[in-house]
Amino acid sequence: MQLRCNTLIAGAGISGLTAAFYITQKDPETFVLFDGNKPGGAISTLHRDGWTLETGPNTIVLTNTYLNKLIADLNLEPELLTADRVAGNRFIVRNKTLIPLPGGPGAFLKTPLFSTKAKLRLFAEPFIKRGTNPDESLANFVRRRLGEEFLTYAINPFVAGVYAGNPENLSARLAFPMLTVLEQKYGSLIKGQFRIKPEDRKPGDLPRAKAPMVTFKQGNQTLTDRMAAALGDRLKPQSRITRITKHVGTDARFEIETQSGNLYRCQQLLLTLPLHALRNVSWEGFGNENPAKLLPEVTHPPLNVVHLGFRREAVRHPLDGFGMLIPEAENMQILGCLFNSSLFPDRTPDDKQFVLLTCFIGGSRNPDFAMESEADVYRRVLEDISQLLGTRGEPALKHLTRWPKAIPQYSTSYQQVYEALERMEQKHSGLHFLGNFRNGIAVPDCVRNAMRFAENFTPATTT
């Protein structure tokens, strides 16, 4: 089969679907190719015997106006569920004990999470000189401004929870850009918090402290399902791309071949596939300016998502919070655990009788753990949560999801990725790149980037 279109989008994750939803309003002659049968990418919700399991992002925080607009445009506001107020309670493990993350100056002074020395060190932060290394690691940034203990018991577990990564390897400027904005513009993270201006934030950003945490009644997949339904037969499943050729004739700039042998010719090509998938495509007619040659190797550590359901009486801890994060210094096996049934209703068959936990294992910290057998993964997770949460007995529910290549790591050399993408876009007119590998990994970031791309998109016309 051979089809011709104005615009072709490769990938049907949150970035590809959002871009397609808005681009098709300008250019109806648009197709979306994706591998497998189910659109949505990493956003996936399973319903099993009354349990609601998120195998990808578990919650969505409405941190920018773009995501709010997408939800409104999809008429999904009636489907939203806002997290219970206990979501404001977050726990960090120290000495194998869950300690609440302090939520204000008074709580910070009293918390056992940090030593007196570490607290005093934090007060020196406004007097630390600005850094000069644009490729400084997040770990070095935090050591320099906040001290070693704050890195160990705050930033290390936080990075494991967000990136499944290691702050020693991540770029402070690219992974957490607001930190370097505050330092470079205001000379201090603490002073900058009080002086920050709207123009310092990304477009459409809302104050994070006031941004609600949400999901949908039937799970986060509701968001991607609604976009997929709107796109209808423009979506082309079972379409893994094997070859992309430039300048195949006068009627198109690009020809795309799928594993099944189908050919698509288009004028505009938007690639939202993961970086590792882009490197595996055969590129013809692009010279040296193609992902296989230009893109550096980017780490995507393996991550396992483990859902465990227990009867309420089988868990000693009250689970009165969002969840817990575990510093690497604790030498435990899991990265952290979410208390799903405390956040949203109807995640279990009966909220009075059952609780649902989502645990994470692997990542940059322990990649080998993610490759172990299912039995060994469950064993490791159950050992840790038994010690930390006081679980006992066999779970009423167990479910394992493996992500062999999970989140792209914005490393200290990641600027090379940005430069390579920009070089290819400049060299090859009509070629575009979009995804969690560029300008943010979170769902709100991906939505914002896709909507801004669609706003500025000008369809080409086929001849």
PLY file of the C-alpha trace (Angstrom):
ply
format ascii 1.0
element vertex 463
property float x
property float y
property float z
element edge 462
property int vertex1
property int vertex2
end_header
0.00 0.00 0.00
1.20 3.51 -0.84
-0.37 6.67 0.60
0.40 10.32 0.16
-0.34 13.05 2.71
0.68 16.55 3.64
1.83 15.71 7.18
3.00 12.48 8.75
3.53 12.03 12.48
5.58 9.08 13.72
4.64 7.99 17.23
1.37 8.04 19.16
2.48 8.82 22.70
1.34 11.94 24.51
3.53 14.18 22.30
2.46 12.67 18.98
-1.23 12.49 19.85
-1.37 16.05 21.18
0.42 17.43 18.14
-1.84 15.42 15.83
-5.02 16.52 17.63
-4.24 20.17 16.93
-2.41 19.84 13.59
-5.35 18.01 12.02
-7.47 21.08 12.73
-5.16 22.92 10.32
-4.28 20.04 8.04
-6.87 17.23 7.85
-4.55 15.35 5.50
-2.42 14.05 8.38
-1.60 10.48 9.37
-0.10 9.09 12.59
1.99 5.93 12.41
2.76 3.89 15.51
4.02 0.47 16.46
1.64 -1.99 18.12
-2.13 -1.76 18.48
-2.64 0.67 21.37
-1.92 4.38 21.08
-0.85 6.34 24.15
2.81 5.41 24.53
3.86 5.25 28.17
0.42 6.37 29.39
-1.44 3.14 30.01
-4.18 2.15 32.47
-5.16 -1.43 33.27
-8.42 -2.48 34.92
-8.22 -5.83 36.68
-10.95 -7.23 38.93
-11.81 -3.83 40.36
-8.22 -2.55 40.59
-7.10 0.46 38.53
-3.41 0.24 37.68
-1.31 2.96 36.03
1.65 1.31 34.35
3.16 4.63 33.24
2.66 8.08 34.80
0.53 7.59 37.91
-0.59 11.17 38.42
-0.79 14.35 36.36
-0.08 17.76 37.87
-1.80 20.68 36.12
1.28 22.88 36.07
0.61 24.81 32.87
-2.24 26.38 30.91
-1.61 24.19 27.88
-2.56 21.00 29.67
-5.65 22.70 31.09
-6.67 23.76 27.59
-6.14 20.28 26.16
-8.38 18.78 28.84
-11.02 21.43 28.15
-10.82 20.97 24.37
-11.35 17.23 24.84
-14.35 17.89 27.13
-12.69 15.83 29.84
-13.19 18.17 32.80
-16.15 16.11 34.14
-13.87 13.05 34.19
-11.20 14.62 36.41
-10.45 13.45 39.94
-8.41 15.71 42.22
-6.02 14.08 44.66
-6.94 13.90 48.33
-5.29 16.52 50.51
-3.03 13.85 52.04
-1.12 14.03 48.74
0.67 17.00 50.26
2.36 14.63 52.71
5.50 13.07 51.28
7.89 10.76 53.04
11.64 10.28 52.75
13.24 7.19 54.27
16.13 7.71 56.67
17.46 4.96 58.92
14.73 2.70 57.52
12.05 5.03 58.91
9.53 7.14 56.97
10.03 10.81 57.81
7.64 13.50 56.49
9.27 15.92 54.09
9.04 19.30 55.85
6.53 21.65 54.25
7.66 24.98 55.69
10.39 26.77 57.67
9.05 25.70 61.06
8.79 22.05 60.06
12.24 22.22 58.48
13.84 23.40 61.71
12.21 20.55 63.65
12.55 17.68 61.17
14.86 14.74 62.00
15.41 14.26 58.26
18.42 16.61 58.32
21.08 17.13 60.95
21.61 20.48 62.67
24.79 20.89 60.64
22.90 20.38 57.38
20.22 22.88 58.40
22.83 25.50 59.24
24.58 24.80 55.93
21.36 25.58 54.08
21.24 29.06 55.61
24.55 29.81 53.89
23.01 29.28 50.45
22.24 32.96 49.69
25.94 33.77 50.06
27.31 31.11 47.68
28.80 32.46 44.44
27.19 31.70 41.10
28.47 28.70 39.22
30.31 29.10 35.91
30.08 25.61 34.37
27.08 25.30 31.98
27.46 21.51 32.00
27.60 21.14 35.78
25.98 18.01 37.15
22.96 18.34 39.38
24.87 16.66 42.19
27.72 19.18 42.05
25.25 22.06 41.82
23.47 20.87 44.96
26.69 20.14 46.86
27.95 23.60 46.07
24.80 25.47 47.02
23.06 23.27 49.61
25.55 20.76 50.94
26.17 17.02 50.80
23.45 15.95 53.22
20.74 17.80 51.33
21.92 16.04 48.17
21.82 12.66 49.91
18.44 12.90 51.62
16.46 15.24 49.37
17.75 15.49 45.81
19.01 11.93 45.35
15.65 10.31 46.16
13.74 13.02 44.28
15.74 12.41 41.10
15.19 8.67 41.44
11.45 9.35 41.64
11.30 11.71 38.66
13.96 10.44 36.24
14.75 7.01 37.73
18.15 8.64 37.49
21.29 9.65 39.36
22.02 13.33 40.13
25.74 12.67 39.56
24.98 12.15 35.86
22.17 14.63 35.18
22.70 18.16 33.90
21.45 20.77 36.37
20.73 23.21 33.54
18.82 20.81 31.29
17.16 18.45 33.78
16.08 21.15 36.25
16.42 24.45 34.37
14.66 26.59 36.99
17.50 25.94 39.45
20.07 27.53 37.18
17.70 30.41 36.32
17.33 31.23 40.01
21.07 31.02 40.61
22.22 32.95 37.57
19.55 35.66 37.65
19.07 36.14 41.38
22.29 34.75 42.81
20.50 32.35 45.15
17.82 29.65 45.12
16.31 30.98 48.33
16.32 34.63 47.29
15.10 33.70 43.83
12.00 31.99 45.24
10.83 35.37 46.50
11.89 37.39 43.45
10.96 35.08 40.59
8.98 36.73 37.78
6.52 35.23 35.28
9.03 35.66 32.47
11.45 33.39 34.33
9.09 30.47 33.94
8.38 28.40 30.86
5.44 29.59 28.70
2.11 28.91 30.36
3.60 27.76 33.66
1.43 28.06 36.73
2.69 28.26 40.34
3.48 24.65 41.20
2.42 25.03 44.84
-1.15 25.71 43.69
-1.25 23.24 40.79
-3.73 20.43 41.47
-2.71 16.80 41.15
-5.29 14.88 39.12
-6.18 11.70 37.33
-9.31 10.63 35.49
-12.13 8.47 36.79
-11.11 5.64 34.49
-7.39 6.36 34.70
-4.83 8.46 32.86
-5.31 6.56 29.61
-8.60 8.45 29.30
-6.57 11.43 28.06
-4.84 9.60 25.23
-7.91 7.48 24.39
-9.98 10.62 23.84
-7.41 12.06 21.45
-7.12 8.73 19.62
-10.90 8.63 19.20
-10.87 12.14 17.75
-8.18 11.18 15.25
-10.06 8.07 14.13
-8.71 6.35 11.02
-5.88 8.86 10.72
-4.16 6.58 13.23
-2.25 3.76 11.57
-1.38 0.97 14.07
1.11 -1.83 13.47
3.28 0.63 11.57
6.82 0.35 12.86
9.04 2.55 10.72
12.06 0.85 9.19
13.25 3.32 6.57
13.00 7.06 5.89
14.14 8.43 2.52
14.56 12.08 1.63
13.60 13.57 -1.76
11.97 10.62 -3.44
10.33 12.76 -6.10
8.59 16.04 -6.81
5.40 15.12 -4.98
6.94 14.67 -1.52
9.99 15.49 0.57
10.02 12.18 2.46
9.10 8.56 1.92
8.49 6.38 4.98
8.47 2.60 4.83
6.97 0.46 7.60
7.84 -3.07 8.65
4.76 -4.38 6.83
5.96 -2.82 3.57
3.53 0.11 3.44
4.87 3.36 1.96
3.85 6.87 2.97
4.93 10.01 1.15
4.68 13.38 2.87
5.83 16.98 2.82
6.14 17.43 6.59
7.49 14.72 8.89
7.19 15.02 12.67
9.14 12.37 14.58
8.03 11.73 18.17
9.63 8.29 18.54
12.08 7.65 21.39
15.69 8.52 20.59
16.78 4.88 20.69
14.11 4.05 18.10
15.22 6.91 15.83
18.78 5.57 15.84
17.53 2.18 14.62
15.77 3.52 11.53
17.50 3.28 8.13
18.05 6.84 6.85
18.59 7.32 3.12
19.37 10.55 1.29
20.14 12.48 4.50
23.92 12.35 4.25
25.59 12.58 7.65
22.81 14.74 9.10
20.60 11.91 10.37
19.89 10.50 13.85
21.86 7.29 13.30
25.02 9.32 12.70
24.46 12.56 14.63
22.64 11.57 17.80
24.91 10.55 20.67
24.01 7.47 22.69
21.47 8.45 25.33
20.90 6.35 28.43
17.37 5.05 29.00
17.68 2.95 32.18
15.32 -0.01 32.62
12.53 0.45 35.14
9.98 -1.95 36.60
6.61 -0.79 37.90
5.21 -3.15 40.53
1.60 -2.90 41.69
0.69 -4.55 44.96
-2.76 -4.70 46.49
-3.27 -5.60 50.16
-6.13 -5.86 52.54
-6.09 -2.75 54.69
-5.36 -4.67 57.90
-2.27 -6.25 56.31
-0.43 -2.90 56.19
0.70 -1.35 59.47
1.50 2.12 58.12
-1.52 4.46 57.74
-0.40 5.38 54.19
-1.37 8.97 54.93
0.51 10.62 52.09
1.50 10.64 48.45
4.16 8.01 48.93
7.78 7.50 49.95
11.14 7.99 48.26
14.25 6.11 49.29
17.73 7.66 49.19
20.50 5.56 47.69
22.36 5.81 51.01
19.70 3.61 52.63
20.95 0.62 50.58
17.46 -0.66 49.86
16.18 -2.30 46.70
13.29 -0.11 45.57
13.43 3.53 44.48
10.13 4.50 46.01
6.47 3.67 46.42
3.20 5.52 45.76
0.15 5.14 48.00
-2.38 5.18 45.15
-5.49 4.32 47.13
-4.80 7.22 49.49
-4.72 9.67 46.59
-7.80 8.82 44.54
-11.01 6.87 45.14
-11.98 3.66 43.38
-8.45 2.44 42.68
-9.30 -0.81 44.52
-12.32 -3.15 44.54
-13.35 -1.67 47.94
-11.55 1.37 49.37
-12.46 0.42 52.93
-11.05 -3.08 52.66
-8.05 -2.74 50.30
-5.06 -0.51 49.59
-3.04 -0.17 46.39
0.70 0.51 46.24
2.89 1.19 43.21
6.60 0.50 43.67
9.52 1.21 41.38
12.68 -0.84 41.04
15.68 -0.58 38.72
16.54 2.74 37.12
20.08 4.11 37.00
20.60 3.05 40.62
20.00 -0.69 40.20
19.51 -1.47 36.48
20.27 -5.16 37.01
17.30 -5.52 39.37
14.96 -4.56 36.54
16.25 -7.47 34.45
15.63 -10.17 37.05
12.89 -12.77 36.97
9.38 -11.81 37.99
9.68 -13.86 41.17
12.91 -12.12 42.19
11.49 -8.66 41.47
8.46 -9.36 43.68
10.71 -10.77 46.39
12.90 -7.67 46.48
9.93 -5.29 46.54
8.07 -7.21 49.23
11.17 -7.37 51.43
11.50 -3.58 51.38
7.87 -2.64 51.89
7.50 -5.22 54.64
10.33 -3.50 56.50
9.18 0.05 55.77
5.37 -0.17 55.74
4.80 -3.24 57.87
3.05 -5.28 55.19
2.45 -8.93 56.01
1.24 -11.93 54.11
0.77 -12.37 50.39
-0.71 -9.46 48.41
-4.24 -9.75 47.10
-2.92 -8.39 43.80
0.48 -8.46 42.12
1.27 -6.96 38.72
4.61 -6.24 37.05
5.24 -3.89 34.12
8.69 -3.75 32.58
10.04 -0.71 30.75
13.35 -1.94 29.26
14.20 1.60 28.08
12.39 4.05 30.30
13.16 7.76 30.73
15.87 9.53 28.68
18.58 10.85 30.98
19.38 14.53 30.46
23.05 13.98 31.18
25.84 16.55 31.50
26.61 15.99 27.79
22.96 16.17 26.71
23.44 19.56 25.03
24.89 17.54 22.15
21.44 15.97 21.63
19.78 19.39 21.40
22.41 20.60 18.96
22.04 17.49 16.79
18.25 17.84 16.62
18.49 21.52 15.70
21.13 20.80 13.06
18.94 18.16 11.38
15.87 20.39 11.42
17.83 23.25 9.85
19.42 21.00 7.24
16.25 19.14 6.20
13.27 21.40 5.62
10.02 19.77 6.76
11.71 17.47 9.30
10.78 18.01 12.97
11.50 16.31 16.32
9.27 16.33 19.39
9.08 14.21 22.52
10.13 13.73 26.12
13.75 13.83 24.93
13.42 17.58 24.38
12.56 20.34 26.87
11.09 18.20 29.63
10.04 14.63 30.38
6.79 15.18 32.31
3.31 14.95 30.76
2.66 18.72 31.16
5.98 19.48 29.43
5.19 17.14 26.53
1.72 18.63 26.11
3.05 22.19 26.17
5.77 21.43 23.63
3.34 19.66 21.30
0.72 22.42 21.48
3.29 25.15 20.90
4.60 23.20 17.91
1.07 22.89 16.51
0.42 26.61 17.07
3.43 27.51 14.94
2.91 24.76 12.39
2.26 25.77 8.77
1.02 22.87 6.61
2.73 22.26 3.32
0.64 21.35 0.32
1.28 18.36 -1.88
1.56 18.90 -5.60
0 1
1 2
2 3
3 4
4 5
5 6
6 7
7 8
8 9
9 10
10 11
11 12
12 13
13 14
14 15
15 16
16 17
17 18
18 19
19 20
20 21
21 22
22 23
23 24
24 25
25 26
26 27
27 28
28 29
29 30
30 31
31 32
32 33
33 34
34 35
35 36
36 37
37 38
38 39
39 40
40 41
41 42
42 43
43 44
44 45
45 46
46 47
47 48
48 49
49 50
50 51
51 52
52 53
53 54
54 55
55 56
56 57
57 58
58 59
59 60
60 61
61 62
62 63
63 64
64 65
65 66
66 67
67 68
68 69
69 70
70 71
71 72
72 73
73 74
74 75
75 76
76 77
77 78
78 79
79 80
80 81
81 82
82 83
83 84
84 85
85 86
86 87
87 88
88 89
89 90
90 91
91 92
92 93
93 94
94 95
95 96
96 97
97 98
98 99
99 100
100 101
101 102
102 103
103 104
104 105
105 106
106 107
107 108
108 109
109 110
110 111
111 112
112 113
113 114
114 115
115 116
116 117
117 118
118 119
119 120
120 121
121 122
122 123
123 124
124 125
125 126
126 127
127 128
128 129
129 130
130 131
131 132
132 133
133 134
134 135
135 136
136 137
137 138
138 139
139 140
140 141
141 142
142 143
143 144
144 145
145 146
146 147
147 148
148 149
149 150
150 151
151 152
152 153
153 154
154 155
155 156
156 157
157 158
158 159
159 160
160 161
161 162
162 163
163 164
164 165
165 166
166 167
167 168
168 169
169 170
170 171
171 172
172 173
173 174
174 175
175 176
176 177
177 178
178 179
179 180
180 181
181 182
182 183
183 184
184 185
185 186
186 187
187 188
188 189
189 190
190 191
191 192
192 193
193 194
194 195
195 196
196 197
197 198
198 199
199 200
200 201
201 202
202 203
203 204
204 205
205 206
206 207
207 208
208 209
209 210
210 211
211 212
212 213
213 214
214 215
215 216
216 217
217 218
218 219
219 220
220 221
221 222
222 223
223 224
224 225
225 226
226 227
227 228
228 229
229 230
230 231
231 232
232 233
233 234
234 235
235 236
236 237
237 238
238 239
239 240
240 241
241 242
242 243
243 244
244 245
245 246
246 247
247 248
248 249
249 250
250 251
251 252
252 253
253 254
254 255
255 256
256 257
257 258
258 259
259 260
260 261
261 262
262 263
263 264
264 265
265 266
266 267
267 268
268 269
269 270
270 271
271 272
272 273
273 274
274 275
275 276
276 277
277 278
278 279
279 280
280 281
281 282
282 283
283 284
284 285
285 286
286 287
287 288
288 289
289 290
290 291
291 292
292 293
293 294
294 295
295 296
296 297
297 298
298 299
299 300
300 301
301 302
302 303
303 304
304 305
305 306
306 307
307 308
308 309
309 310
310 311
311 312
312 313
313 314
314 315
315 316
316 317
317 318
318 319
319 320
320 321
321 322
322 323
323 324
324 325
325 326
326 327
327 328
328 329
329 330
330 331
331 332
332 333
333 334
334 335
335 336
336 337
337 338
338 339
339 340
340 341
341 342
342 343
343 344
344 345
345 346
346 347
347 348
348 349
349 350
350 351
351 352
352 353
353 354
354 355
355 356
356 357
357 358
358 359
359 360
360 361
361 362
362 363
363 364
364 365
365 366
366 367
367 368
368 369
369 370
370 371
371 372
372 373
373 374
374 375
375 376
376 377
377 378
378 379
379 380
380 381
381 382
382 383
383 384
384 385
385 386
386 387
387 388
388 389
389 390
390 391
391 392
392 393
393 394
394 395
395 396
396 397
397 398
398 399
399 400
400 401
401 402
402 403
403 404
404 405
405 406
406 407
407 408
408 409
409 410
410 411
411 412
412 413
413 414
414 415
415 416
416 417
417 418
418 419
419 420
420 421
421 422
422 423
423 424
424 425
425 426
426 427
427 428
428 429
429 430
430 431
431 432
432 433
433 434
434 435
435 436
436 437
437 438
438 439
439 440
440 441
441 442
442 443
443 444
444 445
445 446
446 447
447 448
448 449
449 450
450 451
451 452
452 453
453 454
454 455
455 456
456 457
457 458
458 459
459 460
460 461
461 462
